[in-house]
């Protein structure tokens, strides 16, 4: 019964460690400003056609485009596009999902035409070289932590159970040996 309680505690420790690792994986060191999420929704950020990141209407030029030129290029598309996350999947609701894009020490508080923006998650994991997100725990480190937790959660209770059984066996052997009194050692062999 005691080993079951200890085993459950060990599994609980593994669950808590996974929660900590998952929280660290989802925490950005460079989150976008709070007002960026609402601005991103109204700007209609779409996945970049070349893969990786999001741009206004999906048009990524990586250079600043004058607002008037950009609007004339994309007015029709903007009316027809529904936008990533507009179906209520939560992608635009939290600014913490978006990574800050800073140029010259000034971070964008709203999407800029032609600029590429990144969200933490599968988008960054599939394009790590282009992603500007800085999570507290990288995808590679998270993978290592999860595997270590799986191994520890499986092996620790098994090892602990084996050690408890070994200790119990040694205690039983110690109680099974005949106790020799102090004076019996001086009397010699029995006759």
C-alpha positions, -999 to 999 in steps of 0.1 A, spaced: 0 0 0 28 24 9 46 17 -24 14 26 -43 12 59 -26 48 67 -33 44 56 -69 13 78 -73 34 107 -59 62 100 -83 37 101 -112 22 133 -99 57 148 -98 61 139 -134 28 155 -143 37 187 -125 71 188 -142 54 184 -176 31 213 -168 61 235 -159 78 225 -192 46 231 -212 42 265 -196 79 274 -204 74 262 -240 44 285 -244 59 316 -227 75 341 -250 105 362 -241 95 386 -268 57 389 -269 40 414 -292 25 444 -275 -10 439 -261 -27 461 -288 -12 440 -316 -38 411 -313 -67 434 -321 -48 452 -348 -37 418 -363 -74 407 -366 -85 439 -383 -54 439 -406 -63 404 -419 -30 387 -414 -29 356 -436 -3 328 -439 26 337 -461 24 319 -495 61 309 -493 55 292 -459 63 306 -425 49 336 -408 19 358 -415 16 390 -436 -13 414 -443 -34 396 -469 -5 371 -472 16 396 -491 51 395 -477 77 418 -493 101 420 -463 104 457 -472 83 486 -462 55 493 -487 38 526 -488 3 523 -473 -15 537 -504 3 513 -528 -4 483 -505 -41 492 -502 -46 495 -539 -30 461 -544 -51 443 -519 -85 460 -515 -104 432 -533 -86 404 -514 -92 421 -481 -129 422 -486 -130 385 -495 -106 370 -471 -118 357 -438 -86 359 -419 -67 333 -399 -84 328 -365 -116 345 -374 -135 312 -369 -129 315 -331 -99 292 -328 -82 317 -304 -53 327 -327 -61 364 -325 -75 366 -290 -41 365 -272 -13 388 -279 11 364 -262 7 341 -293 23 367 -315 60 375 -314 72 410 -313 87 425 -345 111 453 -336 131 475 -359 156 499 -344 143 492 -309 107 501 -318 82 472 -318 52 472 -341 19 477 -322 0 470 -354 9 450 -385 29 469 -411 23 462 -448 49 438 -462 63 428 -429 63 391 -417 49 382 -383 53 350 -364 32 331 -339 46 307 -314 37 271 -321 37 249 -352 44 278 -375 77 285 -358 85 249 -352 83 242 -390 104 273 -399 129 277 -370 155 296 -391 130 324 -401 110 325 -369 116 356 -347 99 341 -316 120 335 -286 102 309 -264 115 303 -228 120 267 -238 129 257 -274 112 228 -292 143 207 -290 147 212 -253 110 206 -247 113 173 -266 142 162 -244 123 172 -212 92 153 -223 112 121 -230 131 124 -197 98 128 -179 83 98 -197 113 76 -188 115 89 -152 77 84 -147 80 48 -159 113 38 -145 112 56 -111 82 37 -97 95 4 -110 130 10 -95 115 22 -63 93 -10 -61 123 -32 -67 143 -14 -40 114 -18 -15 111 -55 -22 148 -59 -18 148 -41 15 118 -61 27 136 -94 17 167 -84 37 146 -75 67 129 -109 66 162 -127 63 175 -107 93 145 -117 114 148 -154 103 184 -158 116 187 -173 151 197 -148 177 229 -159 195 232 -147 231 263 -131 245 272 -161 267 266 -187 239 298 -177 220 320 -187 250 305 -222 256 319 -237 224 301 -261 200 270 -279 213 275 -315 225 
